Amino acid sequence: MAALVLCCLLLLGLIGWRGWSSHERRSDEARQNAAVLAQAAARQADDAVMTVDLALLAVVREAETALDRADFFGDLAEFLADRAATLPQVGGLFVFSEEGDWVANSLRSLPKDANNADRAYFIYHRDHPGGEIHIGRPLKSRVSGEWVLTLSRRISRPDGSFAGVALATVPVSYLQSFYQQLDAGGGDIALLRDDGATLARHPFMETALGASQAGSELFQAYQAKPVEGAARASSVLDGVEREYAYRRSDRYPLLALAGVPRAAWFAPWKEDALLHGAAVLGLVLLAGLGGAGYLRQWRRGLYLEQRLRASERRLSDLADNLPLLAMRLDAAHCVHFCNSAGRAWFAVSPHQARRLPLAEIVGGALYEQWRPMLDRALAGERVEFECVAVMAGRALDLRMVCMPDRPHDAAVQGVVVLGRDITAQKAGERRIHTIADNTPAQIAFIDTELRFAYANGRGDAATGIDIGQMLGQTMEEAYGAAIYAMLEAHARVALAGERVEFDYSVEQGGERRVLHASYVPERDGAGRVTGFYSLTNDVTAFKEAEQKLARLARFDALTGLPNRSYLTERLGEALQRSDRNGRVVALLRIEIDRFDELSDSLGHQGSDSLQKELAARLSRNCRSTDMVARLGSDEFVVLMEGLAQADESRIVADKVMEALRQPFLLDGALHQVAATVGIALRQGDATGADALLRQAGAALRCARETGRQAA
């Protein structure tokens, strides 16, 4: 008995040491996981800021080299829009004058009287002559209303004096979406400035944006070790204790930190420790019972008892250390043995788990589910099945095996029952199916015979029919010959082991739909292609948006006239044709006099109506071959080519000016508009498009200064 007690104590000590070692390993894994998250967040912040910084440098260079150009801001708006369109992380690019006024942005519109001189980044650059990038605290955008990070640079004149600010905004949601992908649940990922100000955080807390963490334990650890490190701390924002790691940006004054919640991280360890503790207690209990049996049977034969006890111990050790239910029933469905996992399932003691009817241990409802399977096992059949059992108020998914108990090939005397808890596995399968069925794309698996073996719960994007009707059909049967002819070649490439992406269009419900498909091969363990996954998205709206954006890039949104970009393109083509045919190209640059005063008196809606009417009159009074374009709110250009004589441009100019002198009826009142026109001609020389525009602008200024209407 003394030896038995000693063994039990040693076993308990071994389990305790194992649990402590496992705890320490779990802590190391938590810190390593946090370090990986922090490094990923720091790298993402580095890349995002560097990309935006390069764009800002380009904007500053463009601004500083062209500050003295009269039409600089018109060109700069297009430059900002082109830059912003290539940067998904940029919400907008802006340029402010030295007084803080909005002078250009990537949004192609300037709010009236907008001024950002009160913003912290503007004050910083105004007071600091350095050319470094400034990363500001998060703020709510006055344009979109969402939280953004501000990255800005100073614009300086050649003498170093302050000329304005170039600003880029990065939506906080851009960083949030990346952090959400990194977080496996319950973590804390944040981006801080070097002074402790919070720039972004997941989970999102609006009150946390801009809040300082300079006094936190984690920030103090960072000050002691300023590149990277780890610490256990409670968050100053939500109070949750986590294993934290931090990483400083290699290029910018930024600090990325990530935390793994200790409670959630150590939950599996606690469960494992409890499971092993229960197994050890069960083993100790069985050992005690064996020792008592040994003492009771001492007089009946020491040798036989020792052999029996050793055999029972080996069997008990094996059964009690199995991570599943092990039970033996007799022909009457009474329990003869139930291991520790089974007793834990059914909350019964070892004494209760012997000789009791199975119905009393598992409950009547579960017993009725199992009884047909037990009877089949007693008839000599091995039975496997799955069921749902309610235990301790929880519904568990179980996978059961019932095997006949036939000692030495004799008749079946009972049933051996093995069971495993597959609740987590089933939950994972349900989650995967739920995700697939709610993904905004049609997902299917097609085997080597081009037959649908799986499809998610959405209607098919190509045919519009229910997915359930496609299972078991070939692609040709499901899609029809016309659509299948478009898809077959791509499917063959995917079965050859190559990933394929392509667009195709179908007629559905009287509408033409554009679909984007991806075919991804699946291989078995030997590398053989067993089929491919088909992912299909309806991209009709995206394609229509692309076409609309292409038009907006070339035409003015208010008047529908070509914009500066399209005018420059057409002017270059016209000059090339003039070089070949020797004809005259004329450019009329028309400016509405005192337009700002007239626009203010009319109001926003009236001003828009006036500009539309100006565009309409100009178009009506020019030749059908002429191009009328809009350069600004008060400036228009007429491109004429193929002129035999230079004087023909004067005839068109006189006709246009006469049309503009007619009163405009706006909101029930007549308004007189005065205009000035400058004419530039080009025939047989090397004048380029930009030079011809400048010549027309110079002629316009000359006419305005001399008091004439045309020059």
N, C-alpha and C positions, 0 to 999 in steps of 0.2 A: 504493500500500500504506500509505503514511503517512496519507493521508486516511482510508482505511478503518479504520486503528487508532484515529485520532482520533475518528471517528464511534462506534466501539464504546465508547471510553472515555466519550464524552459520553452515550451511551445508558445505560451502567452507572451513571454519575453521576445521570442523570435517574431511573432506577429506584430508586437508593438514596434520593434525595431524596423520591420518591413514597412509598417504604416508611416513611421516618421521619415524613412528614406523616400518613400513614394511622395510624401508631402513636400519634401525639399525639391525633388525632381519636378513636381508640378509647379512649384514657385519659379524654378529656373525656366520652365517652358513658358509660363505666363510672361516673364520678363523678356524672353526671346521673341515671343509673339508681339508684345508691345513694341519692341525695338524694330521689328520688321515693318509694322504699321507706321511707326514714326518715320522710318527711313523712306517708305513709299510716299507718305504725305509731304516730307521735306523735298523729295525729288520732284513730285508733282508741282509743288509751289515754286521751286527753282525754275522748272521748265515753263510754267505758265507766266511767271513774272519776267523771265528772260525774253520770251516771245513778245510780250506786250512792250517790254523795254526797247527792243529792237524797232518795233513799230513807232514808239514815241521818238526815238532818235531820228528815224526817217522823217517824221513830221517836223521836228525841230530844225533839221537841216533844210528841209523844203521851205520852212518859214523864214529862217535866218538868211537864206540866199536870195529871197525874193520879197523882202519887206518893202522895197521901193516900187514895186509894180502896181499899177493902178487897178488892174483886174485880178490881183493876186488871190483875194478871198474867194472869188468865184471858182478859180481853178483849185484852190485848196479844199473846198467842200467835196469836189469830185475825188481828189486824192485821198481824203479821209474816208470817204465811202468805200473806195476800192480797197483800201487797207483793212477796214473793219470787216468787209465781206469775207476776207480770207482768214479771219481769226475768230474761231467759235467761242473762245473764252472772253472776248471783248464785247461789252454791252454797247459801248459807244466811244468814239474819239472826238475830242473837242479842242478848240483853240480859243483862248480868251485874250482880249487886248490888255494893255497895261492898266486900263481902268476897270477890268473885270467884265467887260461887255462880251457877249457871245458874238464871235465874228465868223466862225465856221465850225461845222460838225459833220459827222458821218450820217446824221439822220436826214439830211437834205432839207432841213427846215430850221429857221431861226426864230425862236419865240420873241415876240415883241418886248423890247425893254428888258430882256433877261440879263441879269448881272450876277456874277459869282465872286465879287470882291470880298464877300464876307466869309467865304469858305476858308478852312484852316490851311489847305494846300496852297491856295492863292497867296495868302498872307506870308506863308513860309518862303515861297520863291521870291516874292517881292522884297523880303528882308534879307535873303541869303543869296549872294551872287554866285554860288557854286552851281555847277552843271550836273550834279548827281541826281539820280532818281529819288523821288520822295514817295514813300508808302504811307498813306494817311489812315486814320481810324475809319471803321465802317460808318457809312451814313446812308440815309434814304435818298435815292435819286429824285431830283425835282422833275425829271422827265417821265420815268417809268413807275416811280413810287416804290420800287423794291430796294432791298439792302444791297449796296455795292461797296467794293474796295476801290480806292482811288490811287492811281499811279500817275505821277506827274513829273514834268521837267520844265525848267525855266527856258524861255526864249529871250535871247539877248541881242542887242544891236552890236555892230562891229566895235563900238567903243566900250562894250561891256555893260551898258545901261539896260535896265529892265524893259522888255518889249512885250511881255505877255507870258502865258502859260499854255503848255500842251498837256492835255489830260486824257487818260484812258480809264474807263470804268470796267471792273470785272465783277459780274454778279456773284454775290456770296453763294447763291444756289449752284453755281458752277463747281465751287469747291465742295459744297454739301453733297452733291450727287456722287462725286468721287469718294468722299469719306463714307457714304452710305454703302457703296460697293465693297469697301475694305472691311467694314464692321461686320463681324459674325453675330452680333447681338449683345447689347448692354455695354458696349465699349464707349470710350471717350476719346475722340480725335479732334485736335484743335490746332489752329495756326495762330501764333502770337508774334507781335513785333518784339524787337530786342528789348524794349522798355517794359514788357509785360502786358501790353494792351492786346485784348483778344480780337482777332480779325475774323475768324470763322470757327464754328464748332459743330460737331455732331455728337449727340443729338442736338437739334437746333433749339436754341433759347434766344429769343430776341433781346432779352435783358442782358445776355452775356456779351453781345457784340459791343466792342469798345471797352468793356470792363477790364480793369487791371488785375492781373494775378501776380504782381510784383512781390506781394507779401506772402505768397503761398510757400509751403515746404518745397514743392517741386521747383519753383523758380529760384529759391535759395540754393538748391542742389545744382541748378544750372549755372548760377554765378560762381560756385566753387569749381565746377568742371564744365567750362563753357562750350564744348564742342558736341559731345553726346554723353549720355549716361542714363541711369535708371534710379528709381526711388519708389518706395511704397508710401502713398499719401492719400488723404481724403480730399476730394474735389471741393474747392471753395464755392463752386456753383451749385452742385446738387448733394454734397455731403457723402457721396458713395466712396468707399475705400477701394482703391485699385492699385495694381502693379503698373507703374508708369515708366515709360521710356521717352527720351527726348532727343532731338537731332536738330542742330543748327544748320541753316542754309549755308551752302558753300559760297554763294555770291552776294546774298542780300541780308539785311538785318532782320531775319525771320527765324522763328523757332517753331518747329513742329513737334507736338507731343501726342502720345497715344497711351491709353490706359485700358487695362483688362480688369473687369470687376472680379474681386476675389471670391465673392459669394457664389457667383455663377461658375467661375472657373474651377472652384474646389468642390462643386456639387458632385461630379462623378467620383472624385476621390473619396468623399464622405460615404457615398453609396457603396463603393468598393470596400471601404474599411468596415462598414456595417455588415456587408455580406460575409467578409472573411471572419469578422468577430463572431457572427452567428454560427458560421461553420466550425470555428474553434470551440465555441461553447457546446455545440452539438457533439463534437468529437470528445470533449472532456466529459460530457454527460454519458456518452456511450462507454467511454473508458471506465467511468465510475460504476456503471451497471455491470460491465464485464468483470471488474474487480470484486463486486459484491457476489456475482455468480460464482466466481472462482472460490471465494471463501465458503459459500454455501455447499459447494460440491467437492470440497477438499477431501472428505472422507470417502467419496465415491470413486475416487481415482484421479491422482494428481496428473499423471501423464496425459490421460485422455482430455482432462479439463484444459491443460495447457495448450494442446493442439487445437481444441475447439475455440478457445479464447483467441488464439492467434489468427485462426481463420476468420472468425467474426470481426476481428479488428481490421483485417485487410479489406474485407467486404464493406464494412461500415465506412472506412476511410475513403474507399473508392466512390461509394454512393454519395457520401456527404460532401465530397469535394466536386461533384458534378454540378455544373452551372445550369441544371435543369431538374425537372421533377422526375423522380424514379420511384415507382410503386409496384408492389406485387399483390395481386388479388387471387383468391381461390375461386373455385367454380361457382360459389354462392355470392360472388362479388363482395366478399369481406376482405378488408385490408390486412395483409400479413406483414408488410413492410412499407415504410414511407420515409424517404430521406429528408434531410434538413430543409432543402429547398421546397419540397412539397409541404412540409409542416409549416413553413413560413407562408406559403401561398394560402393555406387553408386555416392558419392561425390555430393549430392544434398542438398539444403536447405529444412527446414521444409515446407516452402511455396511451393517450386517446387514439393515436394513429395505428394501434395494433388490435386486431381482432374485431374492430368496429365495422359495420356495414358501410360501404362506400357512400351510400345516400346520406348517412348521418354526418360524414366528414365534408363532402362537397356541396351538400344541399340538394333538395329534390329536383329543382329545375335543371341544374347542370347534369345531374345523374341521368335524367330522362334523355338528355342529348347524347350522353356517352353510351347508354345501355345497348343500342343496336350494334355499335362498333365492338363492344365487349363480347357480345354474343357471337359475332362473326369470328373474333379471335379465338373464343372457346371452341369454335367449330374447326379451327386449324388454319385460319386465314390471317395473314399479316395485313393490318388496316392502318392507313394514314389518313388523317383528316384535320381540318381547321375548324375552330369554333370560337365563340365569344363568351367569356365568363365574367360575371360581376363578382369581384372580390374586394372586400373592405370599401365598398362604395365606388370602386373603379371598374370600368369595363376593360378587360384585357383580351387581346387577340392571342390565341394559343394554337400551336401546331402539335398535334398529338400522334403518337405511334402506339398501337396495341399489338403485342406479339404473343403467340401461344407459348405457354410454359410447359415444355415437354422434357422432363428429366430422362436422360439416357434413352431417347427415342421411344418412350412409352406413350401412353395416352395423355392427352392434354389434361393437366391438373389445375391450371389457373392461367392468369394473364399477367404479363409484364407491361406496365404502362410507362411510357416516357413522354414528357411534355416540355415544351420550350415557350417562353414568353416572346412573342414576335410583335408586341404592340408598337415598339419604336419603328420596326421595319415597315409595318403596315401604314403607320402614320406617315412615314417618309414616302411610301408609294402613293398614298392619297394626296400628299402635298405635290408630288411631281405631276400626277394626273390633273390636279386642280390648276397648277401653273400652266401646264400644256393646254388645257381646255380653255383657259382665259387669256392665253397669249394672243395679241392682236395680229396673228398670222396663222395661215393654214399649215400645219405640220403633219407630215405623213411619212411612213416607212414603206418603201417599195422593194420587193425582193428581186432576185436575179431573173425571175420570169416576168418582171415588170407588172407584178400584181400587188395591190394595196394590202399590206399586212397590218397596218395601224394608221389611224388618223385621229387628230384631236377633235374636240367637240364643236368646232366652228364649221359653218357652211363652207363648201369649197369655193375658193376665190375665182376659179376659172369657169366653172359650170353653174354655180349658184345652187346646186342640189345638196341634199343632206348628206353628211359624211357617212352615216351608217349605211347608206345605199351603195357606197363605193367599196367597202371592205370585201375582199375576196375577188373583186373584179380586176381585170388588167387595165392598164392606162388607156388603151384604145377603147375598151368597152365603157369605161367611166367617162372619158373626155369626148369620145366621138372621133371620127377619122380626121376632121379638119384641124382640131386643136392638137390631136396626137401627132399629126405630121409636123407641127412646129416644135414639139417636145422630144420626139424620138431620138434625134441625133444627140441632144444634150444628155438624155438618159443613158445612151450607149457609152458616152464618154465617162459618165459617173460610174457605170459598172466596170469600166476599164481601170478605175482607181483614181480618177482625177476629179477635183472639186470644180464645179461649173456654176457660174452666175450669169444670168441673161434676163432681158426684158422681152415681153411679148404682149400683144393686145388681143382682146376677145370682145365679141358683141354680147352684152348681157342686159336683159330688161330694156332693150331699145337704146342702150348707151354703149359707147365704146370705152372699155376699161383697159388701163395699162397695168400689167402685173410684173413684179420682179421676183424671179425664182432663183433659189440656191439649191444645188444638188450636192450633198456631202456623202461620200462613200463610207460604208461601215465595213470593218475587217474583223475576222475572228482571230483567235490566238496565233494561228499559223500565218496570218497576214493575207488570207484570201478574202476577196470582196464578197460579202453576203447580201448586199443590197445597198441602198442609199436612202438618206433622209432628204425629203423634199420640204423646203420652207418657202412659202409663197405669200407675198404681200401685195396689197392693192396700192399702187403708187400713182393712181390717176391724179389725185389732188396735188401731189408733189410735182408731177410733170406740168400740170396747168400753172402752178405757182412759178415754176422755172420760166415758162413762156411769158407770164405776166411781168416777172422781174426783168426779163430781157427787154421787154418794151419800155418799162419804167427807166431803164438805163439809157434809153435813146430818145425818149420823148418827155416833154414837160407834163407833169401830172395835172396842172390846172387848165392849160389852154389846149393841150394835145399837140402842140407844135414840137418839131425837133428841138432838142436841147443843144448845148454847146458841143458835147461830145459827138453827137450825130452830125452837127453842122461841120465840124472840123473834118470828119471822115468824108462827107460829101464834097466839101470844098477841095480836099486833096485829090479826089477822083476827077472833079471838074478841071482842075489845073492840069492834070495829066492829059485829059482830052484836048484841052486848049493847046498843049504842046504839039499834039498830033495834027489838029485841024487848023491851027492858026487863028481861031476865033477869039473874041474878047470875052473875058470873064469880069463881071462887075459885082461889087459887094456894096449894098446899101446898109449903113448902120444907123438905125433910127432910135432917137431917145425922146421920151415924153418929158416936156419941160415941167418943172415944179410938181413932179408926180407925187412926191411924199406929202406935200400939203393937200393935194387933191385926194389922195388915198385916205389921209386922216379925216378929212371932212366927210368922206363917203362911208367910212366904217369898213370893217373887214369884209362883210358880204358885198357891199357896194364896190369895194376895190376889186374883189374877185370878178364881179360882173363886168367892170370896166376893162380889165385885162382880157377877158374872154372876147368882148366886143372888139377890142383893138386887134386881137389875133384874127378875128373873122373878117374885119374890114381889110386888113393887109392881105389876107389870102384871096379875097374877092377881087382886089384891084391889082393883082399881079398876074403875070402870064401863067398859064397852066403848067409850063415847064419850069417856072421859078420855084425856089424853095424858101419858105418863110420860117425862121427859127427864132426862139426866144433865149436871150442871154441873161436877162435879169427881170425884176419886176417892172422896170421902166425902159427896157432896152430890147430892140428887136433887130434882126438882120434879114435881108433879102439877098439870096444868092441867085444871080442870073448868069447863064452861060450860053454860048453859041451866038453871041451878038456879032453882027457884021460890022456895025459902027459903034463907037463909044457913046455917041449921042443917044442911042436907043435907051441907055440906062437913065438918062435925064428925063426921057418921056415917061418911063415907069415911075421915077421918083416924083415927078410933078403930079401924076395921077394919084399916087399914094398920099402925098401931102394934101391934095385937094379933098380926098376922102376923109382924112383925119381932121380937116377943118370943119366938117359938118358936125353939128351938135350931137351929143350922146344922150339918149333918154334913159336915165337910171332912176329907179324908184319913183317914177312919175314926174321927174324934174329933168330939164335940159341942162347939160354941162358942156362947156367949151373946152377943148383940149388943144394945146399947142405942142408942136413937135419939131425937132431939128434932125436933119439927115446929113450924113457924111458919105461920100461916094469914093470908092477905091477901084481902079481899073487895072487889069493885067492882060497884056497881049505880047507874046513873044519874048518875055524876059524870064529871069530865074526867080521871081518873087515867090516865096512859099506861102502856105496857108496862114501860119501865125503872123508873118510879116504883112500879108494883105489885110488881116483883121486889124493889126495895129495901124496900118495906113488909113483904113476906114475910120478907126477911132480918132486918129489925128485930124482927119477932115471934119469929123463931127465936132471936135473941140474948136477947131478954127471957125466953123460956121456959128457956133454958139458965142464965141468971143467977139466976132465981127457983127453980130446981130442979124445975120442972114439965116434963113430957114434951111438952106442947103448949100453944100460946098463940096 
